[in-house]
Amino acid sequence: MLRTARSERRHDAGFTLIEVLVALSIMAIMLAAIGSVMAMNVRGTRALDQRLALIETARAVETGLPSRAELVLGSLSGERAGHRWRVDVLPFGVPNVDPQPATLWIPARVVIRVQGPSGSVLQVETVRLRRRTGG
């Protein structure tokens, strides 16, 4: 009787081929899912880095604008760290408001547009006061 128990244990020991294939399939599915998540994280990180570079460039361009006493209507453009930028200083028009108030300072609409090397674009609009020209 001892022999039959041993032979049964030896016969049942180990994995069948189907069990091994099922385990390998599960591992392959898990590795594919992990790889997909990693790729998505890399793309997200890259997009975030590009957006941050655009914002930093826009802030640097805004910081470098002329003082409000020297700000004039028109356009400025240039390149900084591989990012092309353009600043448009436009009249600030509001409906139903006198465009010629008797003040020394008038508002101007400032549009800053930055384009990264990848083609992504950031546009920031703000209002700054500028010295009235010509009385």
C-alpha positions as CSV (number, residue, x, y, z in Angstrom):
1,M,0.0,0.0,0.0
2,L,2.9,2.3,0.6
3,R,4.0,1.9,-3.0
4,T,0.6,2.9,-4.5
5,A,0.6,6.1,-2.4
6,R,4.1,7.0,-3.6
7,S,3.3,6.3,-7.2
8,E,0.1,8.4,-7.0
9,R,2.0,11.3,-5.5
10,R,4.7,11.1,-8.1
11,H,2.1,11.0,-10.8
12,D,0.2,14.1,-9.5
13,A,3.3,16.1,-8.7
14,G,4.2,19.1,-11.0
15,F,2.1,21.1,-13.4
16,T,0.4,20.1,-16.6
17,L,1.2,21.7,-19.9
18,I,-2.2,23.5,-19.8
19,E,-1.6,25.0,-16.4
20,V,1.8,26.3,-17.5
21,L,0.3,27.9,-20.6
22,V,-2.5,29.5,-18.6
23,A,0.1,30.9,-16.1
24,L,2.2,32.3,-19.0
25,S,-0.9,33.8,-20.7
26,I,-1.8,35.6,-17.4
27,M,1.8,36.9,-17.0
28,A,1.8,38.1,-20.7
29,I,-1.5,40.0,-20.1
30,M,-0.2,41.6,-16.9
31,L,3.0,42.7,-18.6
32,A,1.2,44.2,-21.5
33,A,-1.1,46.1,-19.1
34,I,1.9,47.4,-17.2
35,G,3.7,48.4,-20.4
36,S,0.6,50.3,-21.6
37,V,0.4,52.2,-18.3
38,M,4.1,53.0,-18.4
39,A,3.8,54.3,-22.0
40,M,0.8,56.5,-21.1
41,N,2.8,57.9,-18.1
42,V,5.8,58.7,-20.4
43,R,3.5,60.5,-22.9
44,G,1.8,62.5,-20.1
45,T,5.1,63.5,-18.6
46,R,6.4,64.7,-21.9
47,A,3.3,66.7,-22.6
48,L,3.5,68.2,-19.1
49,D,7.2,69.1,-19.7
50,Q,6.3,70.8,-23.0
51,R,3.5,72.8,-21.4
52,L,5.7,73.9,-18.5
53,A,8.4,75.1,-21.0
54,L,5.8,77.1,-22.9
55,I,4.5,78.7,-19.6
56,E,8.1,79.5,-18.5
57,T,8.8,81.1,-21.9
58,A,5.6,83.2,-21.8
59,R,6.4,84.4,-18.3
60,A,10.0,85.4,-19.3
61,V,8.6,87.3,-22.4
62,E,6.0,89.1,-20.2
63,T,8.7,90.0,-17.7
64,G,10.9,91.4,-20.5
65,L,8.1,93.7,-21.9
66,P,8.9,97.4,-21.8
67,S,7.7,99.4,-18.8
68,R,4.2,100.8,-19.0
69,A,5.6,104.3,-19.7
70,E,7.4,102.9,-22.8
71,L,4.7,100.4,-24.0
72,V,3.4,101.3,-27.5
73,L,0.9,99.7,-29.8
74,G,2.4,97.2,-32.2
75,S,4.1,93.9,-32.3
76,L,7.3,92.3,-31.0
77,S,8.7,88.9,-31.8
78,G,11.7,86.7,-31.2
79,E,12.9,83.3,-30.0
80,R,14.0,82.1,-26.6
81,A,15.3,78.6,-25.9
82,G,13.9,77.2,-29.1
83,H,10.5,78.7,-28.5
84,R,9.2,81.3,-31.0
85,W,7.2,84.1,-29.4
86,R,5.1,87.1,-30.5
87,V,3.6,89.9,-28.5
88,D,0.9,92.1,-29.9
89,V,-0.1,95.3,-28.0
90,L,-3.5,96.3,-29.2
91,P,-6.0,99.0,-28.2
92,F,-8.3,97.9,-25.4
93,G,-11.8,98.6,-26.6
94,V,-14.9,98.2,-24.4
95,P,-18.4,98.9,-25.7
96,N,-20.3,101.8,-24.1
97,V,-17.1,103.3,-22.6
98,D,-15.6,106.6,-23.7
99,P,-12.4,105.7,-25.6
100,Q,-10.8,109.1,-24.8
101,P,-11.0,109.6,-21.1
102,A,-9.1,112.5,-19.6
103,T,-6.4,110.4,-18.0
104,L,-2.7,110.0,-18.5
105,W,-2.9,106.2,-18.6
106,I,-5.0,104.1,-20.9
107,P,-5.5,100.3,-21.0
108,A,-3.9,98.2,-23.7
109,R,-4.6,94.6,-24.6
110,V,-1.4,92.5,-24.6
111,V,-1.5,89.1,-26.4
112,I,1.5,86.8,-25.8
113,R,1.7,83.8,-28.1
114,V,4.5,81.2,-27.7
115,Q,5.1,78.2,-30.0
116,G,7.3,75.4,-28.9
117,P,9.6,73.3,-31.1
118,S,6.9,70.6,-31.3
119,G,4.4,73.0,-32.6
120,S,2.3,73.3,-29.4
121,V,1.0,76.8,-28.8
122,L,0.2,78.8,-25.7
123,Q,-1.6,82.2,-25.8
124,V,-1.9,84.5,-22.9
125,E,-3.9,87.7,-22.9
126,T,-3.7,90.4,-20.3
127,V,-4.3,94.1,-19.9
128,R,-1.6,96.7,-19.1
129,L,-1.8,100.4,-18.7
130,R,0.3,102.4,-21.1
131,R,1.0,106.1,-21.2
132,R,-1.4,108.1,-23.5
133,T,0.4,109.5,-26.5
134,G,-0.4,112.7,-28.2
135,G,-2.3,114.7,-25.6
